[in-house]
């Protein structure tokens, strides 16, 4: 089915936002984040958000923009280093935080999108993560029960998409985006390149369009890098 | 005298075997990649969604879409593959990764590991560490033997929140190497670092251990 192709990120979120909602945002660090949709969320000013995302951006970029605008009530994440404001807000008690092991977070979202309300995993058994949760023995090993996760809205980023909502991600920018596409009641996808149906080989599609409700081409891709790590170029002709 | 970071990484590299799929943590474990013996085929997994991690890119060739779990820019190799976070942790949790080498804050004699949180002080999160120690077949921890204050980190029992209970198979510190037997939950000293005496390592270790030198 042809998707609602949106002309802007603001328009793409129109009518979907309300205070107190739960939002899933794709990305790992700043890699593969829906940066145009995050900027639109900030402009919309919607608040008391519960945000499910592996990280919370950095000071001044990514989800850090929503944090500094006071829009986030609670984060569900696996790692929140590299963000001083986050640490301050958390330690002062103004921000709630639920840490999930990264694989448990990924699987909770996958399960939520696949209609699986709970599953058992070895991860976290005997740690704070298992406190208050059912622990059950299977074949002599202990496993903790984790619940599937869904959200009112998921915002994701792909490299290329077609107007049917079929998506292709690029390199490690895939990360949490495919699962989150499945676990939002509504999913809005931003892409760098929008093409016509048939221009992506059906065998190469990572996320089928059924999960995508609205799609847009991001206006700007800053694609910041947290840690540019390189090695020096060999000097031309300067073989050692 | 004791081992340097590089020495510790080189010792950890002795745990690699041809054909292994390996996940390396941040810090000293990352250096292990520099000590893969020539001719040995080792595939590095990055838990943000890649198998076959290549070296850092040349200056000017960094790609924002290609990073490792430490958020450093990297490159791909001919054998590389990309996948989602749930696929990545399926291979970790499902026991398909042969070896995980990661850092630690505390290790106890029963194999407990703490490396993700200092209550009231450090709020960063466990990232993928809990999944790695729960799911990977062999877990090697590389860390300094003592705190900068001199306080022991190899303990009878961890006092920081655990990353995993009874998960460590081998501990490499700047002072020596300990094997931990999961069945008997006991620790055995199997090597001393260059210039380190048994008296010194014993004095700096709170945990009880047997000798297996």
Interface residues (C-beta under 8 A of the other chain):
Chain A: X28 X29 X30 X31 X32 X54 X77 X78 X79 X80 X81 X82 X86 X87 X90 X91 X97 X99 X101 X102 X103 X104 X105 X106 X107 X109 X110 X121 X122 X123 X124 X125 X126 X127 X128 X129 X159 X169 X170 X171 X172 X173 X174 X175 X176 X177 X178 X179 X206 X223 X224 X225 X226 X227 X228 X229 X230 X231 X232 X233
Chain B: X46 X47 X48 X49 X50 X55 X56 X57 X58 X59 X60 X61 X62 X63 X64 X65 X66 X67 X68 X69 X70 X71 X72 X73 X74 X76 X82 X83 X84 X85 X86 X88 X89 X90 X92 X93 X112 X117 X120 X123 X124 X125 X126 X127 X128 X129 X130 X131 X134 X135 X161 X162 X163 X164 X165 X166
